[in-house]
Amino acid sequence: MNERNFEAFNLSDEISRALGVLKYKTPTEVQSVVIPRAMESQDLVVTSQTGSGKTAAFGLPICEKIQWEEKLPQALILTPTRELAVQVRDDMTNFGRFKRIKAVALYGKEPFAKQKEELTQKTHVVVGTPGRVLDHLERDTLVLDDIKYLILDEADEMLNMGFITKVEKIIKKLPSDRVTMVFSATMPNKVETLCQKYMNNPMNIEIDTTGNTTSATEHRVIELEEAGKIAILKSLTVVENPDSCIIFCKTKEHVETVFNELEQANYSCEKLHGGLEQDDRFAVMDGFKMGNFRYLIATDVAARGIDIDNVTLIINYDVPLEKESYVHRTGRTGRAGNKGKAITFATPYEEKFLRAIERYIGFEIPRMEIPKHHEVAKAKAAFDEKISGRRVVRNNKTARINQDIMKLHFSGGKKKKIRAVDFVGTIAKIPGVTAEDIGIITIQDNLSYVDILNGKGSVVLQAMENTTIKGKKLKVSEAIK
């Protein structure tokens, strides 16, 4: 099956409206194959390239089937990294925006108490890393008794990072009659074993396997010595002159070295590795997605959660030591029908790792020569013009869907015995406003937040300045997003 548009899936008006705002027009192959089967509540094992559109493949059916009225989470999505958890949370929120679906991300290095408070609100979808999800389960701050959908996203990477024991502990706490879907760029034996153990007669779907990635991505290797890497990197970026480039390094020390060299050469660049504070990592990720800088120098932590369709060049400054990492790294380019290029630097010491990668992906990666001086000189003017030119800010999906939404802050919550139904009943009485204009409502002890949809935020804000809720006068203001 290869549906030509999303209308063929008979999605609800709310989900279809969100897709329109997000500018989702033509389903990718994985979406065309997976969505109809997921809508039929079929267990699925999907082997699909990074960047193939799999989040929408499982996210749209889940958002379609979620019952808004239910208080406990109905879907659990496990991811290997915090970055991917946040990205998937944002995607699920965007898909379900007009259905008022609430998605929560649970991950480490964020205050546990903050997440605990968030889980006291009505939550439809929980997205998280195995360690933090298990922490919440063991402390009874997360109840998964009503889970109907379990998604293991990037399953190979999750198990490769040593999460298998935690994943199994979580699975054993879930209802047995759930639907389970496993998505993975590769399918090692340990993933297959997990599927056989915990899934109900799953359908296996294989899309965009490693052997045919060359149709979208041009793969090349430059053989060199370690001492010459920085100079060759600079020459290569001048000749290639990419609009958007990720440079992968195997250690944070290499990231720091490359970043310092490129920054001193006035490259528009940032760095990303596990040694940075979590907030800084998220800020760098967001900046790269928005096109605020062209070069991201990163460890493999960045191979998860970067949802960008137009990364034009991947440079493996170091050969990845694990063959699966090559697939995940290079999956950052050649996405959504765009062409991409992946160039790997290989020293004599790294040749054995390179050969293992070539056996794994099923083809020998062509070698290319180090850029010659005259090639660099010829390309330098165009490179300098792009470096000094104005960067084009990319269209952000979340910003698009939020443009007609205003979040209002109210100075009262649970301690004043105010409930979500009180906000809905009061706001829906404002002339020109209906319940359909009210989005996600979050009620805390002493304050509350209400999303107002469809560009009616100003109308509601003005009206609520002189209106009581449950007989109580609350201060209202536009919340700082």
C-alpha positions as CSV (number, residue, x, y, z in Angstrom):
1,M,0.0,0.0,0.0
2,N,1.3,3.4,-0.8
3,E,-1.3,6.0,0.0
4,R,-0.9,9.3,-1.9
5,N,-2.4,11.6,0.8
6,F,-3.4,11.5,4.4
7,E,-7.1,11.7,3.6
8,A,-7.0,8.0,2.6
9,F,-6.5,7.1,6.3
10,N,-9.9,8.6,7.3
11,L,-8.4,10.5,10.2
12,S,-10.6,12.7,12.4
13,D,-11.1,16.4,11.6
14,E,-9.0,17.4,14.6
15,I,-6.0,15.3,13.5
16,S,-6.4,16.2,9.8
17,R,-6.5,19.9,10.8
18,A,-3.2,19.5,12.7
19,L,-1.6,17.8,9.6
20,G,-2.7,20.7,7.5
21,V,-1.1,23.3,9.8
22,L,2.1,21.2,10.0
23,K,2.1,21.0,6.2
24,Y,2.0,17.2,6.1
25,K,0.8,16.5,2.5
26,T,2.1,13.2,1.2
27,P,2.8,10.2,3.5
28,T,6.2,8.6,3.4
29,E,6.5,5.0,2.6
30,V,6.7,3.9,6.3
31,Q,3.6,6.0,7.0
32,S,1.7,4.6,4.1
33,V,2.4,1.0,5.2
34,V,2.3,1.4,9.0
35,I,-0.7,3.7,9.6
36,P,-3.5,1.5,8.2
37,R,-2.1,-1.5,10.2
38,A,-1.7,0.5,13.4
39,M,-5.2,1.7,13.0
40,E,-6.3,-2.0,13.1
41,S,-4.4,-2.5,16.4
42,Q,-1.9,-4.8,14.9
43,D,1.4,-5.5,16.7
44,L,4.2,-4.3,14.4
45,V,8.0,-4.7,14.1
46,V,9.2,-2.0,11.7
47,T,12.7,-1.8,10.3
48,S,13.1,1.7,8.9
49,Q,15.8,4.3,8.4
50,T,16.2,7.2,10.7
51,G,14.4,10.1,9.1
52,S,11.8,8.0,7.3
53,G,8.8,9.6,9.2
54,K,8.2,6.8,11.7
55,T,7.1,9.2,14.5
56,A,4.0,10.1,12.5
57,A,3.6,6.5,11.5
58,F,2.9,5.5,15.1
59,G,1.9,8.9,16.5
60,L,-1.1,9.6,14.2
61,P,-2.9,6.3,14.9
62,I,-2.3,6.7,18.6
63,C,-3.6,10.3,18.7
64,E,-6.6,9.1,16.6
65,K,-7.5,6.3,19.0
66,I,-6.9,8.1,22.3
67,Q,-10.0,8.7,24.4
68,W,-9.7,12.2,25.7
69,E,-11.9,11.6,28.7
70,E,-9.7,8.9,30.3
71,K,-7.5,10.2,33.1
72,L,-4.7,7.7,33.1
73,P,-2.0,7.4,30.3
74,Q,-3.1,5.3,27.3
75,A,0.2,5.2,25.4
76,L,3.8,4.7,26.5
77,I,6.7,5.5,24.1
78,L,10.2,4.5,25.2
79,T,13.2,6.2,23.6
80,P,17.0,5.8,24.2
81,T,17.8,9.5,24.8
82,R,16.3,12.6,26.4
83,E,16.6,14.5,23.2
84,L,14.5,12.0,21.3
85,A,12.0,11.9,24.2
86,V,11.5,15.6,24.0
87,Q,11.2,15.5,20.2
88,V,8.6,12.7,20.2
89,R,6.7,14.5,23.0
90,D,6.5,17.7,20.9
91,D,5.4,15.7,17.8
92,M,2.7,13.9,19.7
93,T,1.5,17.3,21.2
94,N,1.5,18.8,17.7
95,F,-0.4,15.9,16.1
96,G,-3.0,15.9,18.9
97,R,-3.2,19.7,19.5
98,F,-6.8,20.2,18.4
99,K,-7.9,17.0,20.2
100,R,-6.3,18.5,23.4
101,I,-4.0,15.5,23.8
102,K,-1.5,15.9,26.6
103,A,1.9,14.3,26.2
104,V,4.6,14.3,28.9
105,A,8.3,13.6,28.6
106,L,10.1,11.8,31.4
107,Y,13.9,11.8,31.4
108,G,16.9,12.1,33.7
109,K,18.7,15.2,34.8
110,E,15.4,17.1,35.2
111,P,13.8,17.5,38.7
112,F,11.8,14.5,39.6
113,A,9.3,16.6,41.6
114,K,8.5,18.7,38.5
115,Q,7.7,15.5,36.5
116,K,5.7,14.1,39.4
117,E,3.6,17.3,39.5
118,E,3.0,17.1,35.7
119,L,1.8,13.5,36.1
120,T,-0.9,14.5,38.5
121,Q,-2.6,16.2,35.5
122,K,-4.6,14.3,33.0
123,T,-2.0,12.7,30.7
124,H,-2.7,10.8,27.6
125,V,0.8,9.9,26.3
126,V,4.0,9.3,28.3
127,V,7.3,9.5,26.4
128,G,10.4,8.7,28.3
129,T,13.8,7.1,28.7
130,P,13.6,3.6,30.4
131,G,15.6,4.7,33.5
132,R,13.4,7.6,34.5
133,V,10.1,5.8,33.5
134,L,11.1,3.0,35.8
135,D,12.0,5.4,38.6
136,H,8.4,6.8,38.4
137,L,6.9,3.4,38.4
138,E,8.9,2.2,41.4
139,R,7.9,5.4,43.3
140,D,4.2,5.0,42.3
141,T,4.2,8.4,40.6
142,L,3.3,6.9,37.3
143,V,0.3,4.5,36.8
144,L,0.3,2.5,33.6
145,D,-2.7,0.3,34.3
146,D,-4.6,1.6,31.3
147,I,-1.8,1.5,28.7
148,K,-3.2,0.4,25.3
149,Y,-0.2,1.2,23.2
150,L,3.5,0.5,23.8
151,I,6.1,1.9,21.4
152,L,9.8,1.1,21.5
153,D,11.4,3.8,19.4
154,E,15.0,3.3,18.1
155,A,14.9,-0.1,19.8
156,D,18.3,-1.1,18.6
157,E,20.0,1.9,20.1
158,M,18.0,1.6,23.3
159,L,19.2,-2.0,23.9
160,N,22.7,-1.1,22.7
161,M,22.9,1.4,25.5
162,G,22.2,-1.3,28.0
163,F,18.6,-0.6,28.8
164,I,17.2,-4.1,28.1
165,T,16.7,-5.0,31.7
166,K,14.9,-1.8,32.5
167,V,12.8,-2.1,29.3
168,E,11.7,-5.7,30.3
169,K,10.9,-4.5,33.9
170,I,8.6,-1.8,32.4
171,I,7.0,-4.2,29.9
172,K,6.1,-6.6,32.7
173,K,4.1,-3.9,34.5
174,L,1.9,-3.2,31.5
175,P,-1.5,-4.7,30.6
176,S,-1.1,-7.8,28.5
177,D,-3.8,-6.8,26.0
178,R,-1.9,-3.8,24.8
179,V,-0.8,-3.1,21.2
180,T,3.0,-3.1,20.9
181,M,5.0,-1.5,18.1
182,V,8.8,-1.7,17.7
183,F,10.7,0.7,15.4
184,S,14.4,0.2,14.7
185,A,16.9,1.3,12.1
186,T,18.6,-2.1,12.4
187,M,17.4,-5.4,13.7
188,P,20.1,-7.1,15.9
189,N,19.3,-10.5,17.6
190,K,18.6,-8.9,20.9
191,V,15.8,-6.8,19.4
192,E,14.3,-9.9,17.7
193,T,14.5,-11.8,21.0
194,L,12.6,-9.0,22.8
195,C,9.9,-9.0,20.1
196,Q,9.4,-12.7,20.3
197,K,9.1,-12.6,24.0
198,Y,6.7,-9.7,24.5
199,M,4.7,-9.3,21.3
200,N,1.5,-10.9,20.0
201,N,2.0,-12.4,16.5
202,P,3.6,-9.2,15.2
203,M,3.7,-8.3,11.5
204,N,7.2,-7.6,10.3
205,I,7.6,-4.5,8.0
206,E,11.0,-3.7,6.4
207,I,11.4,-0.3,4.8
208,D,14.4,1.7,3.6
209,T,16.9,-1.0,4.7
210,T,20.6,-0.2,4.9
211,G,21.4,-1.6,1.5
212,N,19.4,0.9,-0.5
213,T,20.2,4.1,1.4
214,T,22.5,5.2,-1.5
215,S,19.4,6.3,-3.5
216,A,19.0,9.3,-1.2
217,T,22.5,9.6,0.3
218,E,25.9,9.6,-1.4
219,H,28.5,7.8,0.7
220,R,32.2,8.6,0.5
221,V,35.4,7.9,2.5
222,I,38.5,10.0,2.7
223,E,41.6,8.1,3.8
224,L,44.0,10.3,5.8
225,E,46.3,10.5,8.8
226,E,45.1,11.7,12.2
227,A,47.4,14.8,12.2
228,G,45.9,16.1,9.0
229,K,42.2,15.9,10.0
230,I,41.5,19.5,10.9
231,A,43.1,21.0,7.8
232,I,41.3,18.6,5.6
233,L,38.0,19.2,7.4
234,K,38.3,22.9,6.6
235,S,39.2,22.3,3.0
236,L,36.3,19.9,2.6
237,T,33.7,22.2,4.1
238,V,34.9,25.0,1.7
239,V,34.5,22.7,-1.3
240,E,31.2,21.2,-0.2
241,N,29.9,24.5,1.2
242,P,26.8,22.9,2.9
243,D,23.7,24.7,4.0
244,S,23.5,22.5,7.0
245,C,26.1,20.0,8.3
246,I,26.6,17.7,11.3
247,I,30.2,16.7,12.1
248,F,30.3,13.6,14.3
249,C,33.2,12.9,16.6
250,K,33.7,9.9,18.9
251,T,34.6,11.8,22.1
252,K,33.6,15.1,23.6
253,E,37.3,16.1,23.6
254,H,37.3,15.8,19.8
255,V,34.1,17.8,19.7
256,E,35.7,20.6,21.7
257,T,38.9,20.6,19.5
258,V,36.9,20.7,16.2
259,F,34.5,23.4,17.6
260,N,37.4,25.6,18.8
261,E,39.1,25.4,15.4
262,L,36.0,26.1,13.4
263,E,34.8,28.9,15.7
264,Q,38.2,30.6,15.4
265,A,37.9,30.4,11.6
266,N,34.5,32.2,11.9
267,Y,32.3,29.2,11.1
268,S,28.7,29.5,12.1
269,C,28.8,26.5,14.5
270,E,27.9,25.1,17.9
271,K,28.9,22.0,19.8
272,L,26.8,19.2,21.4
273,H,27.9,16.5,23.8
274,G,27.0,14.8,27.0
275,G,29.2,17.1,29.1
276,L,26.9,20.1,28.5
277,E,24.1,21.0,30.8
278,Q,20.7,19.6,29.7
279,D,19.2,23.1,29.1
280,D,22.3,24.0,26.9
281,R,21.9,20.8,24.9
282,F,18.2,21.5,24.2
283,A,19.1,25.1,23.3
284,V,21.7,23.9,20.8
285,M,19.3,21.4,19.3
286,D,16.6,24.0,18.9
287,G,19.0,26.5,17.4
288,F,20.2,24.0,14.8
289,K,16.6,23.0,13.9
290,M,15.8,26.7,13.4
291,G,18.9,27.3,11.2
292,N,20.6,29.7,13.6
293,F,23.9,28.1,12.7
294,R,25.1,25.8,9.9
295,Y,27.6,23.5,11.5
296,L,26.9,21.2,14.5
297,I,29.8,19.4,16.0
298,A,28.5,16.5,18.0
299,T,29.0,13.1,19.6
300,D,26.5,10.4,18.9
301,V,24.1,11.9,21.4
302,A,23.0,14.1,18.6
303,A,22.0,11.2,16.4
304,R,18.7,11.0,18.3
305,G,16.1,13.8,18.3
306,I,17.3,16.0,15.5
307,D,14.2,16.1,13.4
308,I,15.4,18.1,10.4
309,D,14.6,17.3,6.8
310,N,17.4,19.3,5.1
311,V,20.7,18.4,6.6
312,T,22.8,18.4,3.4
313,L,26.1,16.9,4.7
314,I,27.2,14.5,7.4
315,I,30.9,14.3,8.1
316,N,32.2,11.5,10.3
317,Y,35.3,13.1,11.7
318,D,35.9,9.8,13.4
319,V,34.8,6.4,12.1
320,P,32.0,5.1,14.5
321,L,33.3,2.1,16.4
322,E,29.9,0.4,16.2
323,K,28.6,-0.4,12.8
324,E,25.0,0.5,13.7
325,S,26.1,4.0,14.6
326,Y,27.0,4.6,11.0
327,V,23.4,3.9,9.9
328,H,22.1,6.3,12.6
329,R,24.6,9.0,11.9
330,T,24.1,9.0,8.1
331,G,20.3,8.8,8.6
332,R,20.4,12.5,9.5
333,T,20.8,13.4,5.8
334,G,18.9,12.4,2.7
335,R,15.6,12.7,4.4
336,A,12.1,13.5,3.2
337,G,13.0,13.0,-0.5
338,N,16.0,15.3,-0.3
339,K,19.5,14.3,-1.5
340,G,22.3,14.1,1.1
341,K,25.9,13.2,1.4
342,A,27.9,11.4,4.1
343,I,31.7,11.7,4.1
344,T,33.8,9.6,6.5
345,F,37.4,10.3,7.6
346,A,39.3,7.0,8.0
347,T,42.8,6.7,9.5
348,P,44.8,3.5,9.0
349,Y,43.9,2.5,12.5
350,E,40.2,2.9,11.7
351,E,40.2,0.7,8.6
352,K,39.1,-2.4,10.4
353,F,36.0,-0.5,11.8
354,L,35.3,0.8,8.3
355,R,35.4,-2.7,6.8
356,A,33.0,-3.9,9.4
357,I,30.6,-1.1,8.5
358,E,30.9,-1.9,4.8
359,R,30.1,-5.6,5.5
360,Y,27.1,-4.5,7.6
361,I,25.6,-2.1,5.0
362,G,26.2,-4.4,2.1
363,F,28.4,-2.3,-0.1
364,E,31.9,-0.8,-0.3
365,I,31.9,2.9,0.3
366,P,33.7,4.7,-2.6
367,R,36.9,6.5,-1.7
368,M,37.3,10.2,-2.6
369,E,40.5,12.3,-2.8
370,I,41.4,15.0,-0.4
371,P,40.4,18.3,-1.9
372,K,43.2,19.9,-3.9
373,H,44.5,23.4,-3.3
374,H,43.1,24.7,-6.6
375,E,39.7,23.2,-5.8
376,V,39.6,25.0,-2.4
377,A,40.8,28.2,-3.9
378,K,38.1,28.1,-6.6
379,A,35.3,27.4,-4.0
380,K,36.6,29.9,-1.4
381,A,34.6,33.0,-2.7
382,A,31.3,31.2,-2.6
383,F,32.1,29.7,0.8
384,D,33.0,33.1,2.3
385,E,29.8,34.7,0.8
386,K,27.7,32.0,2.5
387,I,29.6,32.4,5.8
388,S,29.0,36.1,5.9
389,G,25.5,36.0,4.5
390,R,22.2,36.0,6.3
391,R,21.1,32.6,7.5
392,V,17.7,31.4,6.5
393,V,15.6,30.4,9.5
394,R,13.9,27.2,8.9
395,N,10.2,26.8,9.3
396,N,9.5,25.2,12.7
397,K,6.7,22.8,13.0
398,T,5.8,23.5,16.6
399,A,5.9,27.3,15.9
400,R,3.5,26.8,13.0
401,I,0.9,24.9,15.0
402,N,1.3,27.3,18.0
403,Q,0.9,30.5,16.0
404,D,-2.9,30.7,16.7
405,I,-2.6,29.6,20.3
406,M,-2.3,31.8,23.4
407,K,-1.5,30.2,26.7
408,L,-3.2,32.0,29.6
409,H,-2.0,32.1,33.2
410,F,-4.5,32.1,36.0
411,S,-3.7,32.9,39.7
412,G,-5.6,30.0,41.2
413,G,-5.7,26.2,41.1
414,K,-6.3,23.1,43.1
415,K,-6.2,24.8,46.5
416,K,-9.1,27.0,45.4
417,K,-10.9,23.8,44.3
418,I,-10.9,24.9,40.6
419,R,-11.2,22.1,38.0
420,A,-10.7,21.9,34.3
421,V,-14.5,21.8,33.8
422,D,-14.8,25.1,35.6
423,F,-12.5,26.8,33.1
424,V,-14.3,25.2,30.1
425,G,-17.8,26.2,31.4
426,T,-16.8,29.8,32.0
427,I,-14.7,30.4,28.9
428,A,-17.2,28.7,26.6
429,K,-19.8,31.3,27.7
430,I,-17.8,34.2,26.2
431,P,-19.5,35.5,23.1
432,G,-17.8,34.1,20.0
433,V,-15.9,31.4,21.9
434,T,-16.8,27.7,22.1
435,A,-15.4,24.6,23.8
436,E,-13.6,23.8,20.5
437,D,-11.5,27.0,21.1
438,I,-10.1,25.6,24.4
439,G,-7.0,23.5,24.4
440,I,-4.9,21.8,27.0
441,I,-5.6,22.8,30.6
442,T,-3.0,22.4,33.3
443,I,-4.0,23.0,37.0
444,Q,-1.4,23.2,39.7
445,D,-1.8,24.0,43.4
446,N,-1.8,27.8,43.1
447,L,-2.0,28.5,39.4
448,S,-3.4,27.2,36.2
449,Y,-2.6,27.4,32.5
450,V,-5.2,27.2,29.7
451,D,-4.4,27.1,25.9
452,I,-6.8,29.2,23.8
453,L,-6.9,28.0,20.2
454,N,-7.9,29.5,16.9
455,G,-6.6,33.0,17.4
456,K,-9.1,33.8,20.1
457,G,-6.6,34.3,23.0
458,S,-7.0,38.1,23.1
459,V,-10.8,37.8,23.2
460,V,-10.7,35.4,26.1
461,L,-7.9,37.3,27.9
462,Q,-9.9,40.6,27.8
463,A,-13.2,38.9,28.9
464,M,-11.6,36.9,31.8
465,E,-10.2,40.1,33.3
466,N,-13.7,40.9,34.5
467,T,-15.1,37.4,35.0
468,T,-15.1,35.1,38.0
469,I,-14.5,31.3,37.9
470,K,-16.5,29.3,40.4
471,G,-17.3,32.6,42.1
472,K,-13.6,33.5,42.5
473,K,-11.8,36.4,40.9
474,L,-8.5,35.2,39.5
475,K,-5.7,37.3,38.0
476,V,-5.2,36.4,34.3
477,S,-2.3,37.2,32.0
478,E,-0.7,35.8,28.9
479,A,1.8,33.2,30.0
480,I,5.5,33.4,29.0
481,K,6.1,30.4,26.7
